[in-house]
């Protein structure tokens, strides 16, 4: 892990497995990094397409990760792409 960023909710390190509730294979999601301490929201350019991973989980089809800064009070918001 380097000092600049951490793959916090990456589809690799955190495993990024999403619970199945309301998800379908092929669904596309957008992501925003939220700094709750500084009250900022940073939309990410990538659109993530999900696939079924297991009986109850989904993951990114390309196994991509979302880089997160290595500091506390960060969140990641995933929303269905329109």
C-alpha positions as CSV (number, residue, x, y, z in Angstrom):
1,X,0.0,0.0,0.0
2,X,1.5,3.3,-1.0
3,X,1.0,6.6,0.8
4,X,-0.9,8.3,-2.0
5,X,-3.9,6.0,-2.4
6,X,-5.4,2.7,-1.2
7,X,-7.7,0.5,-3.1
8,X,-10.3,0.6,-0.4
9,X,-13.4,-0.6,-2.1
10,X,-11.6,-2.0,-5.1
11,X,-13.0,-5.0,-6.8
12,X,-9.7,-6.6,-5.8
13,X,-8.5,-5.6,-2.3
14,X,-11.8,-5.2,-0.5
15,X,-13.1,-7.9,-2.9
16,X,-15.8,-5.3,-3.8
17,X,-18.5,-7.9,-3.6
18,X,-21.9,-6.2,-3.6
19,X,-24.9,-7.8,-1.9
20,X,-27.4,-9.0,-4.5
21,X,-30.4,-6.9,-3.3
22,X,-31.8,-5.1,-6.3
23,X,-28.8,-5.9,-8.6
24,X,-28.8,-7.7,-11.9
25,X,-26.0,-8.9,-14.2
26,X,-25.1,-6.3,-16.8
27,X,-26.3,-3.4,-14.7
28,X,-24.1,-0.3,-15.0
29,X,-23.0,1.7,-12.0
30,X,-21.4,5.1,-11.5
31,X,-19.2,5.9,-8.5
32,X,-18.5,9.0,-6.4
33,X,-15.8,9.3,-3.7
34,X,-17.1,11.1,-0.7
35,X,-14.9,12.8,1.8
36,X,-17.2,13.1,4.8
37,X,-14.7,15.2,6.8
38,X,-14.2,17.9,4.2
39,X,-17.7,17.5,2.9
40,X,-16.7,17.0,-0.8
41,X,-18.0,14.7,-3.4
42,X,-15.8,13.6,-6.4
43,X,-17.6,11.9,-9.3
44,X,-15.5,9.2,-11.0
45,X,-15.5,9.0,-14.8
46,X,-15.6,5.2,-15.0
47,X,-18.8,3.3,-15.4
48,X,-18.7,-0.1,-13.8
49,X,-20.7,-3.1,-15.3
50,X,-21.4,-5.8,-12.8
51,X,-21.6,-9.6,-13.1
52,X,-22.9,-12.3,-10.8
53,X,-20.0,-13.5,-8.6
54,X,-21.7,-16.0,-6.3
55,X,-25.1,-16.9,-5.1
56,X,-25.6,-13.6,-3.3
57,X,-22.9,-11.2,-4.7
58,X,-21.9,-9.2,-7.7
59,X,-18.6,-7.7,-8.9
60,X,-17.2,-5.6,-11.7
61,X,-16.9,-7.5,-15.0
62,X,-13.4,-6.2,-15.5
63,X,-12.3,-6.7,-11.9
64,X,-11.4,-3.0,-11.7
65,X,-10.7,-1.3,-8.4
66,X,-11.6,2.1,-7.1
67,X,-8.6,4.0,-5.8
68,X,-9.3,5.7,-2.4
69,X,-7.0,8.1,-0.6
70,X,-5.4,6.5,2.5
71,X,-7.3,8.7,5.0
72,X,-10.2,8.2,7.3
73,X,-13.8,9.3,6.8
74,X,-14.0,8.4,3.2
75,X,-17.0,6.7,1.5
76,X,-17.9,5.4,-1.9
77,X,-21.3,5.8,-3.4
78,X,-22.4,3.5,-6.2
79,X,-25.5,4.4,-8.2
80,X,-27.3,2.9,-11.2
81,X,-26.2,4.7,-14.4
82,X,-29.0,6.2,-16.3
